[in-house]
Amino acid sequence: MIQWKEDIMIETNIEKVWSLFLDKNIQKIMPKVEEHILIEKNENEIGAKHQQSYREGKRVETYIVNTLDYEDTENCKKKQISFVLANAFETNLLFKLEKIDENHTKFIYEGSNKGVNFVGRAMLKLGNKKGAMKVVEDFLQRVKQEALNM
């Protein structure tokens, strides 16, 4: 299993950063997501389900994203999701924003990838931990850049 918890300070209002996590803006921060369709409940509630298609090279994977936790208050916003990719990896992600002041937001990105079968576990064991952490850092930087560009 691979786990991470990283954070970054973003020099803008919490609402601007949070808007990037709305369905209509998800491709700005997740450009490999080709389709993100709400299929159950509302996007802003626990229990929401989305059908998501993700492109990796020539291959497109489609899976169901479950919203496990959701909070939207003035000073704290969070969304926790879970999905199984390629019937091999269970991914849990937490996106949390904390308002520092009107022009500063702390973004915390926490998650894990776990193999759900022999192939998934073997691939994670053989995988490059340094490469996985680069993906996490790239995501933090993409969210920061997109928030500053809004």
C-alpha positions as CSV (number, residue, x, y, z in Angstrom):
1,M,0.0,0.0,0.0
2,I,1.1,3.5,-0.8
3,Q,0.0,6.3,1.5
4,W,0.6,10.1,1.6
5,K,-0.4,13.3,3.3
6,E,1.0,16.5,1.9
7,D,0.0,20.1,2.0
8,I,0.6,23.4,0.3
9,M,-0.2,27.0,1.0
10,I,-2.2,28.8,-1.7
11,E,-2.2,32.6,-1.7
12,T,-5.9,33.0,-2.6
13,N,-9.4,32.8,-1.1
14,I,-10.7,29.4,0.1
15,E,-13.8,29.7,-2.2
16,K,-11.6,30.1,-5.3
17,V,-9.7,26.9,-4.4
18,W,-12.8,25.0,-3.5
19,S,-14.4,25.8,-6.9
20,L,-11.8,23.7,-8.6
21,F,-13.3,20.6,-6.9
22,L,-16.8,21.2,-8.4
23,D,-17.8,18.8,-11.1
24,K,-17.7,21.4,-13.8
25,N,-14.1,22.3,-13.0
26,I,-12.6,18.9,-12.2
27,Q,-10.7,18.6,-15.5
28,K,-8.7,21.7,-14.7
29,I,-7.0,19.9,-11.8
30,M,-7.4,16.3,-13.2
31,P,-6.7,16.7,-17.0
32,K,-6.6,12.9,-17.6
33,V,-10.2,12.7,-16.5
34,E,-12.2,12.6,-19.8
35,E,-15.6,12.1,-18.3
36,H,-17.1,12.9,-14.9
37,I,-20.8,12.2,-14.7
38,L,-23.0,12.4,-11.6
39,I,-25.1,9.2,-11.4
40,E,-26.5,9.3,-7.9
41,K,-27.4,12.1,-5.3
42,N,-25.9,15.6,-5.6
43,E,-22.2,16.4,-6.1
44,N,-22.1,18.2,-2.7
45,E,-23.3,15.4,-0.4
46,I,-22.1,12.2,1.2
47,G,-23.1,9.1,-0.9
48,A,-22.9,10.9,-4.2
49,K,-21.7,8.6,-7.0
50,H,-19.9,9.6,-10.3
51,Q,-19.0,7.6,-13.3
52,Q,-15.5,8.7,-14.2
53,S,-13.4,7.9,-17.3
54,Y,-9.6,8.3,-17.0
55,R,-7.1,8.2,-19.8
56,E,-3.6,6.7,-19.3
57,G,-1.9,6.7,-22.7
58,K,-4.1,4.9,-25.2
59,R,-6.1,3.1,-22.5
60,V,-9.3,4.5,-20.9
61,E,-10.5,3.2,-17.6
62,T,-14.1,3.8,-16.4
63,Y,-15.1,3.3,-12.7
64,I,-17.4,4.6,-10.1
65,V,-16.3,7.3,-7.7
66,N,-18.0,7.3,-4.2
67,T,-18.2,10.4,-2.0
68,L,-17.4,9.2,1.5
69,D,-17.3,12.5,3.3
70,Y,-18.2,16.1,2.4
71,E,-18.0,19.4,4.4
72,D,-18.4,22.9,3.2
73,T,-18.1,25.5,5.9
74,E,-16.7,29.0,5.9
75,N,-13.3,27.9,7.3
76,C,-13.0,24.3,6.3
77,K,-13.9,22.4,3.2
78,K,-13.3,18.7,2.5
79,K,-14.2,16.0,0.1
80,Q,-13.2,12.3,0.5
81,I,-13.7,9.9,-2.3
82,S,-13.0,6.3,-3.1
83,F,-12.8,4.2,-6.2
84,V,-11.4,0.9,-7.6
85,L,-9.2,1.4,-10.7
86,A,-8.8,-1.4,-13.2
87,N,-10.2,-4.0,-10.7
88,A,-6.7,-3.9,-9.1
89,F,-6.3,-0.8,-7.0
90,E,-8.5,0.8,-4.3
91,T,-7.8,4.5,-4.2
92,N,-8.9,6.7,-1.3
93,L,-8.4,10.4,-1.6
94,L,-9.1,13.3,0.8
95,F,-9.0,16.9,-0.4
96,K,-9.1,19.4,2.6
97,L,-9.0,23.2,2.6
98,E,-8.4,25.3,5.6
99,K,-9.0,29.0,5.6
100,I,-5.9,30.8,7.0
101,D,-7.2,34.3,6.2
102,E,-9.1,36.0,3.3
103,N,-6.1,35.5,1.0
104,H,-4.5,32.3,2.2
105,T,-5.7,28.7,2.1
106,K,-4.0,25.6,3.2
107,F,-4.6,22.6,0.9
108,I,-4.1,19.2,2.4
109,Y,-4.0,16.2,0.0
110,E,-4.2,12.8,1.7
111,G,-4.6,9.4,0.2
112,S,-3.7,5.8,-0.3
113,N,-3.5,3.2,-3.1
114,K,-4.0,-0.4,-2.1
115,G,-3.8,-3.5,-4.2
116,V,-7.1,-5.4,-4.1
117,N,-5.8,-8.6,-5.7
118,F,-2.5,-10.3,-6.4
119,V,-1.8,-8.2,-9.5
120,G,-2.5,-4.9,-7.8
121,R,-0.5,-5.8,-4.7
122,A,2.5,-6.9,-6.9
123,M,2.4,-3.8,-9.1
124,L,2.4,-1.6,-6.0
125,K,5.3,-3.5,-4.5
126,L,7.3,-3.2,-7.7
127,G,6.2,0.4,-8.3
128,N,8.4,3.4,-7.9
129,K,7.6,5.2,-4.6
130,K,9.5,8.2,-5.7
131,G,7.4,8.4,-8.9
132,A,4.2,8.1,-6.9
133,M,5.2,11.0,-4.7
134,K,6.0,13.1,-7.8
135,V,2.4,12.5,-8.9
136,V,1.3,13.8,-5.5
137,E,3.5,16.9,-5.7
138,D,2.5,17.6,-9.3
139,F,-1.2,17.5,-8.2
140,L,-0.6,20.0,-5.3
141,Q,1.2,22.3,-7.7
142,R,-1.5,22.0,-10.4
143,V,-4.2,22.9,-7.8
144,K,-2.2,25.9,-6.7
145,Q,-1.5,27.1,-10.2
146,E,-5.2,26.8,-11.3
147,A,-6.4,28.5,-8.2
148,L,-4.0,31.4,-8.8
149,N,-5.2,31.7,-12.4
150,M,-8.9,32.0,-11.5
